[in-house]
């Protein structure tokens, strides 16, 4: 474990001593710089799962001791996640598979006729689930994001939802979620915040920020056991059809009173948590997620943020000193961000760079469009040497022409999240990242950029 500035210990991650094969037949210590895709498992998380396994059993409907103990652990995990997110006492905490699953669950629960306002800078998980959308162009600066949302929401009648990321999975830049939530509520809208990339790096307080819904994943939060969460106001969730139909979501299923009726008479749970968690849940995933929340809280955010910002500054300074390496940013380079940096290397495709880093230097990074195709294309176009400087006073014609769409946003040019011709490299850091990892990446990129 690393000693935190205030004397607490930053927990270690599993795999810190992993060695990987590199060209020449030797082994090299692995430099994992792909935390934004999936963070490694914290040792306290692994210990919590190991402790729960001997008594693992079904939850909620078993009378045996193991079932009762497992149910208690599962529901305690729900309370831990609620506290970690700073949720209101009556907010629902619905366990899901991941952020994408949680967002799709909420999409199924929107009141009829809801219009969703979303920026083209979002991850596909926030772009694609909605039926009626108003899409907003990438804002030139944070204040423009607030003004664009203000104008769009003012023109919408009926129920409306603003969807926004807390921290970009492409650039790491922090979005003004408090200001956006204020604007949304002023127009009678609700706000959903994708916090998948925020919560491994910064605290979030749903109550203090006055957010309606928050989603995040365990596998980004040092708990790679297949669980995420949707946290927020219960009314839309209670009033919607169950996300899955099956055991646990119902109070009773009866045969219709008359032989002429079709189907069953079903009494669904009003409580949104059982209503949307049909079937046997991922109990160990919930235990792991709660353990990660506890570990980060116990360590103290001051220590974690201090160490991350130090490493991030070291990485960005190193990249800035390499000719041909260009960092991608939506806003001013000094804008606050979490430990994510995307960049290009002149004369090399992103896949070439990632493969060389892995095969020759034992470094793991991500390449592609990071499940944010429209945003990455926008950044690459904006950072081309021949591109004209952005005119921040230019009228936003895309916003002026924004309209409600009755089909999901589609971006299928490259298919899925696969690499294409227009891609970038992403390095992301977290607990377990060391000075040596950062310096090895910078040194390797300097050598790669210098090759002809």
N, C-alpha and C positions, 0 to 999 in steps of 0.2 A: 504493500500500500504506500501511496505517496502522502507525505505530511502536508496538510492544508495550512494556509497562513495563520489561522486562528487556533491551531493545535489539533484540530480534528483530522482524522485520516480519510483521504479519498479512497473509496474501495477499489480493489483491483478487478480487472476483467479476466475471464477465462481466455486462454489462448495467447496470453502476453508473451509466452516463451515459444510460440509456434515457429518452426523452421520450415521453409519451403524450398523446393528445388529451383535452381536458376541455371542459366546456360553455363556449360563447362562441367556439369555433373556435380557441383557442390551444393551445399545447403546454406541458406541465408536466413537470418532472423526476419520474420514477416513484418513489414510496415503496413498495417491496416489503415488506410486513409479513405475508407468507404463507409463511414459511420452513417451517412445520410440515407443509405440504402437499407442497411440493417446493422444496428449496433451489437457488439459482442455482449455476452451474458456477464453481468456482474456476479462476483463470488457470493454475495449475500442472497442474490436471487436463486442461484443454483442450490445454495444451502436450504432455502425455504422450500423449494420443490422437493429436494431429497427428504426433508423432514415430513412433508405431507404424503409422500408416496406409500409408506407402510400402512397407513390407515385410509388410503384412497377408496372411496365408495361413491354411490349415487347420492344425489342431493335432493332435499325437499320432501321426498316421499318415502323415505326409509325409516324404520323404527330402530334398527340396529345401532350399536354404539358407533361403528365406523361411519355409517351414513350420517348420524347426528353430528359427529365431529367434522366431517367433510362439509356438511351444510353450514356449520358455524364458520369454518374457514372461508368458505365461498362468500357468505354474506358479510363477514368481517372485511374481506377484500373489497367489497363494494363500498363500505364505509370509508376505507382507507383512500380509495380512488376519489370519492366524493370530497374528502378533506383536501387531498392533494390538488384538486382542481379549484378549490375555493368555492364550491357550489353552494347554492342556497339549500336550507334544510329540506324543502319539498321538491327539489330537483330530482329527476330520475337519473339513474346510472344504469344504462343497458349495456351489458357486455356483448361484444361483437367479435368478428374475426380480426378486424383491422380498421384503419381509417376509412378505406374505400367501402367496406361493408357498413360501417356506421353511417356514412354519408348517404349511401343508397337506402338504408333503413329510414332515415329522416325524409328522403325524397318520396318514399311510399306513404308517409304520414302527413304530407302537406294538405291543408284544406283545399277543397275543389276550387280551381281557378287561380291558385297562387302563382304569381310571377316571381321568378328568381333573377336577381341582378348579380352578375358575376363578371370579373375581369378576365381578359384573355391571358393573364399572367398566371393563372391557377394551374395546379396539378390536374391531370385528367380526372382524378377522383372527385374534384369539385366542379369540373367543366361538364361532365357527361351525364350525370344521373337525372337531370331536370327535364321536365316536359315543356314548360313555357319559360323562356329565358330572354333577358335583355343583356347582351354582351357589351362590355366596355373595353375600349382600347387601352393598351398599357399606358399608365400615367407618367408624365415627364418628371414629376416630383411628388412627394407624399401629399402635399396640399391639393394637388390636382386630382388625386384619387378621391379625396373627401368631396371636392366640388363636383366631380363627375358622378359620384354616387348620389349626391344631393339632388342634382338635376334629374337623373334617371328616376329616382324614387318619387320625386314630386309629380311625375307624369303618369304614374301607375295608379289605377283604381283597383280596389279589392285587396285581398291578402297579398303580402309581398315579403320576400326573404332576401337579404343581402348575404352573399357568400364571399368570404375573404380569408386568405391565409394570414397566419400570424408571423411566419418567417418563411421566406421563399426557399423551396427545395433546390432551386437553381443557383441563386446568388447569395442566399443566406440573409438577405436584407429584411429588417423588421418592418412590418406594416403598421400604420397608425390605427390599430384596432379600436382603441378607446374612442377616438374621434369618429370613426366610422360607425361604431355602435350608437353613439349619440345622435348622429345624423339619421341613422335608420329609425331609431325610436321617435325622433321628431316627426317623421313621416308615417308613423304607425306601422312600421315594418319590424320584422325580427332579423336577427343576425346570427349566422352560423360561422364559427371560426375553426378553420383547419389548423390545429395546433400540433400536428405530427412532428414538424421540425422545430417547434419552439420548446416543447416540454423537456427534451433531453438537455437543453442548454439554459433555460430561463424558467422561473416560476410563472404560473398563470393563476389569476384569481377571478373566476367567473363572476362572483358577486361584486367585487370592487370595480371591475371593468364594465359591469352591467351587460354581460353577454347573455344571449338566450340559449345558444347551443355551442358546445365544444366537442370536437372529435380528435382522437389520437390513437396511436398504435403502440402496443408493447414492444414490438420488434425494433422500433426506433429508440425505445426507452430502456435499453439494456435488459429486456425481458423477452427474448426471442422464442416465445412459446405459443404464438398464434392467437393472441387476444388483443382486442382494442375496446374502445368505449365511446358511446354517445351519451353525453351528459347535458341535461338542460330541462327546460320547462315541460311538465308532464301532460298538459292539456292536449296538444296536437298528437302526442303519442297514444294517449288513452282513447282518443276519438277515432283512431285509424284502425283499419283491418290489421290483424296480427301479421307481422313480417313473415313468420312461418306458421303453418297450421299443424298443430300436433300436441302431444302430451306436454303438460306444464303450462300451456297458454290458456287452458280452459278450467273452469270450475266444475262444469257438468256437461255431458253430452247425452241427450235423450232421444228416443224414438219419437217421431211426430205423433200427435194425438190422433190424427186421422190417417188412414191409409192412402189418401190422395195426395198428401204433401210430399214434395221432393226433399231429399237431403235429410239433415239432422237438425234437431233443436239444440243449439249450442249456446252455452252461457260462458262467454269469454271473460277473462280477468279484466277488471277495470284498471288495476295497477299496471302501469306501462312496463315495469321490469319483467314480471312473469309473462305478460301479454306478448312481449316480443322476444322471449328467450325460450321458445319451444324446444323440446328435446333435451337430451343430456348436454349440459354446457361444458365448455372447456375449463374445468375446475382448476387444473394445474396452471393453465394460462392466467386465470384470474389471480391465483396465489402469487404467481411470478410477477405480474404487473403490480400488485400491491407491494410486494417486497422491493421492487425497484423504486416505487414512490417513497417508501419508507427510507430506503438507503440514501436517496438524493436529499430528502428533507433532513435526515440526521447529519449528513455531511455538512450541509449549509451551502446556500447558493452563492454566498460571497466567495467562498473558496473555489467553487467550480467555475464561476464566471471569471475570476481573476486569472486562473490557470489557462482557461480557454482563450481569453483575449490576448494573453502573452504569446501563446503559440500561434494564434491567428495572425497577429502582427508580424511575427517572425516569418510566417509562410508568405504573406502578401508582400512583405518587403523583399524577400528572396525572389519571388516571381517577377516583381517590378524591375529587378536588375538584370533580367535575361532578355536579350534582344530576340524578338520574334514571338515572345509569349505575351498574350493579351488577356487580361482578366475581364470577365463579363460583369457588368453592373447595369441595373436599370436606372439608379439614381446616383447622386454624388458619391464618389469613392469613400468619402468620410462618413457616410450614413451608417448608423449602427447595424450590426449584423451578427449572426451566430457563426459557428465554425464551419462554413461552407464556402468554397471558392471554385468557380467554374472558369475555364480558360481555353484558349486555342494556342496551337504552336504552328507558326508559319511553315508551310511546305509539308506538313504532316497531317494526315487525317487523325481524328480523335481515336479511332480504333488502333491505328498504328502506334500512337503514343502509349495508350493503355497496355497494349501487348508487349511493347519494349520494356516498359516499367516493370511489368510482371516477370517477363522471361529473363531479363538481365539484372534487375535490381531488387527483386523480391518485394515490390511495392504494389499494393492493391488500390486502384482508383476506379471510378465509374466513367464510362464514355457513352455518348448517345444524346438523346434529347430529354432524358430523365422523366418520362411520362408527363412532359409539359411541352409538347411539340410547338404549339403556336408561340409560346413565350420564347423558347430557344431560337426559333427562326427570327423572331423580332430582334432579339439581342444580337444575333450574328449579323443581321442586316445593318443594325445601328452601329456595329463596331467595325464594319468593313472600312478599309482605308479610304476608299473612294466615296463613302457615304457622306452626304452633306450634314453639317452640324444640325442638331435638332432645334427647330424654331419653337420655343415654348409659348410664343404668342399666336402660333398658327391655330386657326379654328379647328376643333376636333370634329371633322366631318363624320367620322364613324359614330361618334356619340350622337351627333345631331340626327343621324339617320338610323339610330338604334331602333329595333322593333322587336316585338314579341315573336318568338319562333315556336312552332308547334311540334318540332322534332328535336331530338337531342343534337347537341353540337357534335359535329363529326370532323375528325382530322385523321384521315386514313392514308395519306400519301405514303407513309413509310410502314404503316401497320404496327399495331401494338406499341411497344417501347423500344423497338429495335433501332440499331444504328442506321444512319443514312448518310448521304453526302454532306449534309449540313448539320454537324454535331459538334459537341464540345467535350472536354475532359473535366471531371469534377473530383476535387479532393475535399474530403470532409473529416473533421477531427472531433475528438471527444475524450472521455475518460480512457486512459491507456495510451493516448498519443504522447510521444516523447519528442524532445528536441532533436534527437538523432533521426527519428522518422521524418520530421520536417526538413532537416538539413539534407537527408539522403534524397528526398524528392527534388529539392531545389538543385542539388548537384547533378542528379540524373537528367533533369530537364535542360540544364545548361549544356550538358554533353549532347543530348539529343538534338537540341536546337542548332548546335554548331556543326552537326553532320551534314554532309552534302550528298 
